[in-house]
Amino acid sequence: MKIALVGYGKMGKIIDEISQSRGHEVVARLKETPNRESLKDADVVIEFSNPEAAFENIKVCLENKIPVICGTTGWLDKKPEIERIAVEQNSAFLYGSNFSLGVNLFFAINEKLAKLMNNVDEYQCQLEEIHHIHKKDAPSGTAISIAEGIIENSKYEAWKLGETKGKELGIFAIREDEVPGTHSVFYRSEVDEIEIKHTAFNRNGFALGAVIAAEWIVGKQGVFSMKDVLGL
């Protein structure tokens, strides 16, 4: 494939290396909003920029009928509009709060556990996420995806950052050193605790998953997720 990278920070550089190691050609490395000229050679775009730039970056790519893999978090209030544009333009869009294969398996385990715990009133659920001090959004997009998986399969109705009561699900966001990403789900009662946890050792897993998603999406039309890529 010919890949355009939109956003060229730490993640962009790792995606660049992994793309080339898998036999792909990186035809653009963009730190600014793309345009028709900068995208002319691309089969697919992988977008890891920042919350302020993501919407316009993705919109331009889709309007040029180039499929987009997006891993930028913190802009999701505009995601429905992007999905509409993708469909209207007969292009393809795949957003992932986290492209790690392990995290996406964790999502599936989390939903299954939420169903099992739903009828056990003795336990209360909380989430914790730990990331490096440079991360701009809180809670993380991954934590929001985990919370949504619990809400869809349990008594909880909404999530909230910090301490909660009743049917609100609490998410605690910690910013610490250079932590790539750690996510934990706790079910606590007065007598014990059940915990599931995913710990990323580095960013390579996120980058590899994004490239695998890009390989999968070329030639498709519509709106997708990593569940589609992995058949979950």
C-alpha positions in Angstrom: 0.0 0.0 0.0 0.9 3.7 -0.3 0.2 5.2 3.1 -0.1 8.9 4.1 0.7 9.7 7.7 -1.3 12.7 9.0 0.2 13.7 12.3 3.9 12.9 12.7 4.7 12.7 16.4 5.9 9.7 18.3 3.1 7.5 17.1 3.5 8.6 13.5 7.2 7.7 13.5 6.6 4.2 14.9 3.8 3.7 12.4 6.2 4.8 9.7 8.8 2.1 10.7 6.2 -0.7 11.1 4.6 0.2 7.7 7.9 -0.1 5.9 8.8 -3.3 7.7 5.5 -4.8 6.4 6.4 -3.8 2.8 4.3 -0.6 2.5 5.5 2.7 1.1 4.9 5.9 3.2 4.2 8.6 0.6 3.5 11.5 2.9 4.4 12.5 6.4 2.3 15.5 7.3 2.3 17.7 10.4 -0.3 20.1 8.8 -3.8 19.6 7.4 -3.6 17.6 4.2 -4.8 18.8 0.8 -5.5 17.1 -2.5 -1.9 17.5 -3.7 -0.3 16.0 -0.5 -2.7 13.1 -0.7 -2.5 12.4 -4.4 -0.4 9.2 -4.1 -2.0 7.7 -1.1 -4.2 4.5 -0.9 -5.0 5.1 2.7 -4.4 7.7 5.5 -3.4 6.9 9.1 -4.3 9.9 11.2 -2.7 10.4 14.7 -2.7 14.1 15.3 -4.3 16.1 18.1 -8.0 16.8 19.1 -8.0 20.3 17.6 -6.8 19.2 14.1 -8.4 15.7 13.8 -11.8 16.7 12.4 -10.5 18.8 9.5 -7.8 16.4 8.7 -10.2 13.5 8.4 -12.8 15.5 6.5 -10.3 16.5 3.8 -9.2 12.9 3.3 -12.7 11.6 3.0 -13.7 14.3 0.6 -10.8 13.1 -1.5 -12.2 9.6 -1.2 -9.2 8.2 0.7 -10.0 5.8 3.5 -8.9 7.0 7.0 -7.7 5.1 10.0 -8.0 7.5 12.9 -6.4 7.0 16.4 -6.7 10.6 17.6 -8.9 10.9 20.8 -10.6 13.9 22.4 -12.7 15.0 19.4 -15.5 12.5 19.4 -18.4 15.0 19.7 -17.8 15.5 15.9 -17.5 11.8 15.0 -21.1 11.4 13.8 -20.5 14.1 11.2 -17.4 12.4 10.0 -19.3 9.1 9.7 -21.9 10.8 7.6 -19.3 12.3 5.3 -17.6 8.9 4.9 -20.9 7.4 3.8 -21.8 10.3 1.5 -18.4 10.2 -0.2 -18.5 6.4 -0.6 -15.2 6.3 1.3 -14.3 4.4 4.4 -13.6 5.5 8.0 -12.3 3.5 11.0 -11.9 5.1 14.4 -10.1 3.3 17.2 -9.6 4.6 20.7 -6.9 2.0 20.9 -5.5 -0.2 18.0 -3.6 -2.6 20.2 -4.7 -6.2 19.5 -4.5 -6.9 23.2 -6.7 -4.0 24.1 -9.4 -5.0 21.6 -9.4 -8.4 23.1 -9.6 -6.7 26.5 -12.7 -4.8 25.3 -14.4 -8.1 24.5 -13.5 -9.6 27.9 -14.7 -6.4 29.6 -18.2 -6.7 28.0 -18.5 -10.3 28.9 -17.5 -9.6 32.6 -20.0 -6.7 32.7 -22.8 -9.1 31.7 -21.7 -11.6 34.4 -21.6 -9.0 37.1 -24.9 -7.3 36.2 -27.0 -9.4 38.5 -24.6 -9.3 41.5 -25.6 -6.2 43.5 -22.9 -6.6 46.0 -20.2 -5.2 43.6 -19.6 -1.7 42.4 -17.5 -1.0 39.4 -14.8 1.6 38.8 -12.2 2.2 36.1 -8.7 3.5 36.3 -6.4 4.6 33.5 -2.7 5.7 33.7 -0.9 7.5 30.9 2.2 9.6 30.3 2.2 13.3 31.4 2.0 14.5 27.8 -1.5 13.1 27.1 -3.9 16.0 26.5 -7.3 14.4 27.0 -8.7 12.7 30.2 -10.1 10.2 30.5 -8.4 8.4 27.7 -10.4 7.3 24.6 -9.6 3.7 25.6 -11.1 4.3 29.0 -14.3 5.8 27.5 -14.6 2.7 25.2 -14.2 0.4 28.2 -16.9 2.4 30.1 -19.3 2.3 27.1 -18.8 -1.5 27.0 -19.8 -1.7 30.6 -22.8 0.7 30.3 -24.2 -1.3 27.4 -24.1 -4.5 29.4 -25.0 -3.4 33.0 -27.0 -1.3 35.3 -24.8 1.8 34.8 -26.2 4.6 32.8 -23.3 7.0 32.3 -19.7 7.5 33.2 -18.1 10.4 35.1 -14.5 11.4 35.8 -13.8 10.9 39.5 -15.9 9.7 42.4 -19.5 8.7 41.6 -22.7 7.4 43.2 -25.5 5.2 42.1 -25.7 4.4 38.4 -22.7 6.6 37.4 -19.5 4.7 36.5 -16.4 6.4 37.9 -13.2 6.8 35.8 -10.0 7.8 37.5 -7.4 9.3 35.2 -3.8 9.4 36.4 -0.9 11.1 34.5 2.5 9.7 35.4 6.0 9.7 33.9 6.2 8.1 30.4 3.5 5.4 31.0 2.3 4.2 27.5 -1.1 3.1 28.8 -2.5 1.0 31.7 -6.3 0.3 32.0 -8.0 -1.5 34.9 -11.6 -2.4 35.7 -12.4 -3.1 39.3 -15.5 -4.8 40.8 -15.4 -4.2 44.6 -17.6 -5.6 47.3 -17.1 -5.4 51.1 -15.3 -8.8 51.1 -13.3 -9.0 47.9 -12.3 -7.5 44.5 -12.2 -8.7 40.9 -9.9 -6.9 38.6 -9.1 -7.1 34.9 -6.1 -5.1 33.6 -4.3 -4.3 30.4 -0.7 -2.9 30.5 1.0 -1.6 27.4 4.8 -1.9 27.5 5.4 0.5 24.6 3.6 2.1 21.7 4.5 -0.6 19.1 1.3 -2.5 19.7 -0.9 0.5 19.0 1.1 1.2 15.8 1.0 -2.3 14.5 -2.8 -2.5 15.0 -3.3 0.7 13.1 -1.3 -0.6 10.1 -3.2 -3.9 10.2 -6.5 -1.9 10.2 -5.1 0.1 7.2 -4.3 -3.1 5.3 -7.9 -4.3 6.0 -9.8 -1.2 5.0 -8.4 -0.6 1.5 -11.1 -1.3 -1.1 -14.0 -1.1 1.5 -16.7 1.5 1.9 -18.5 2.5 5.1 -17.8 3.0 8.8 -15.9 0.4 10.7 -14.2 -0.5 14.0 -11.5 -2.8 15.2 -14.2 -5.4 15.9 -14.7 -5.7 12.2 -10.9 -6.0 11.6 -10.5 -8.7 14.2 -13.9 -10.5 13.7 -14.9 -9.9 17.3 
